[in-house]
Amino acid sequence: MIHEYAGIVTELEDRVCPHCHKPMEAWLAPPDSGWGVIVVCFNNECPHYVGSDKDIANKRDESRMGCRYAENPENNYAPFNLVAVCF
């Protein structure tokens, strides 16, 4: 997959979510996160994402936060949970 932002082109492996088997997308993480371009499953029906709001420790009940499956290409595509807003 090719990711382009501000004239910088990043070529990444095509990745598939191991939970829903949908293609993952490249996403530029916020500058303060310490990550560059990561790959994320944005499928709202992904079993990893659905109900993940229950897995966040110390979460306020009214918060709509959940976890998307993500991988860090700079760390040999190591998987991690990306906290995100659930809709």
Phi and psi in degrees as a GROMACS rama.xvg file:
@    title "Ramachandran Plot"
@    xaxis  label "Phi"
@    yaxis  label "Psi"
@TYPE xy
-112.003  131.6  ILE-2
-121.17  128.669  HIS-3
-126.673  130.526  GLU-4
-148.231  129.154  TYR-5
52.2629  39.1953  ALA-6
79.5879  -0.680526  GLY-7
-98.7819  123.82  ILE-8
-104.072  127.798  VAL-9
-119.776  125.752  THR-10
-101.994  125.373  GLU-11
-124.84  159.312  LEU-12
-63.9042  146.023  GLU-13
-70.1128  128.005  ASP-14
-123.241  149.607  ARG-15
-123.922  136.984  VAL-16
-65.5517  128.32  CYS-17
-71.9789  -11.4487  PRO-18
-92.8766  -38.0366  HIS-19
-121.562  -8.1016  CYS-20
64.973  24.5113  HIS-21
-96.0981  151.672  LYS-22
-61.7381  140.219  PRO-23
-91.1648  160.1  MET-24
-118.686  147.363  GLU-25
-74.2821  142.781  ALA-26
-146.468  132.527  TRP-27
-84.3106  115.268  LEU-28
-70.4214  156.309  ALA-29
-57.7771  146.116  PRO-30
-55.1283  -36.9695  PRO-31
-78.22  -3.6165  ASP-32
-77.5872  -22.7512  SER-33
89.4082  -8.84382  GLY-34
-95.3046  161.611  TRP-35
-102.809  -116.751  GLY-36
-87.926  128.994  VAL-37
-120.924  168.176  ILE-38
-113.183  137.448  VAL-39
-134.49  143.303  VAL-40
-86.5333  114.762  CYS-41
-101.625  15.8802  PHE-42
-75.0703  114.371  ASN-43
-69.5759  -11.6331  ASN-44
-100.093  3.31086  GLU-45
-62.17  131.693  CYS-46
-59.3526  -28.2451  PRO-47
-67.2133  -35.8151  HIS-48
-85.6939  -42.1845  TYR-49
-63.8156  124.168  VAL-50
78.9406  2.37043  GLY-51
-69.8061  -14.3219  SER-52
-62.4197  -21.3698  ASP-53
-77.7572  -15.832  LYS-54
-89.4419  -6.04257  ASP-55
-88.2994  119.215  ILE-56
-70.3047  142.466  ALA-57
61.8097  25.8164  ASN-58
-81.9555  136.472  LYS-59
-66.7618  138.533  ARG-60
-56.8586  -35.4052  ASP-61
-81.3785  -7.70668  GLU-62
-70.434  144.116  SER-63
-104.769  34.595  ARG-64
-85.8574  145.715  MET-65
-147.808  -172.131  GLY-66
-124.734  125.285  CYS-67
-97.5347  148.968  ARG-68
-75.5666  131.855  TYR-69
-142.485  160.821  ALA-70
-135.578  146.617  GLU-71
-105.08  106.628  ASN-72
-60.2652  -29.2791  PRO-73
-74.5965  -8.825  GLU-74
-123.673  45.8296  ASN-75
56.3345  36.9909  ASN-76
58.9227  38.3159  TYR-77
-64.1681  133.101  ALA-78
-78.721  152.037  PRO-79
-157.54  165.348  PHE-80
-90.933  123.755  ASN-81
-99.3909  113.499  LEU-82
-68.7345  131.995  VAL-83
-145.913  166.548  ALA-84
-79.7187  129.82  VAL-85
-91.8256  137.367  CYS-86
